[in-house]
């Protein structure tokens, strides 16, 4: 797939493609969202993907699969610019996420 065709496509499977993320990061996108909802990307892969985007000047956003407090913390520690929950089914679930991801990041 050529770079032009890749950049015109709307969705990418980034499972093992740090070079693709690097291209996207350098393609002057303001932001790129990484969807972890279907578990094609693991928490272990996330830091390298986010780093490749940030080096290109692109804000990395992450959509989590389960959205546990641990998932939120790991995504933030991996340098996600923003983290969102895939599905919130009840107020208690949102409260757990808020408590787990609460606080301001210091850098």
Secondary structure, DSSP 8 states (H G I E B T S, - for coil): --HHHHHH-S----TT-HHHHHHHHHTT-SEEEEE-TTSSS-HHHHHHHHHHHHHTT-EEEEE-SS--HHHHHHHHHTT-SEEE-S---SHHHHHHHHHHH-S----
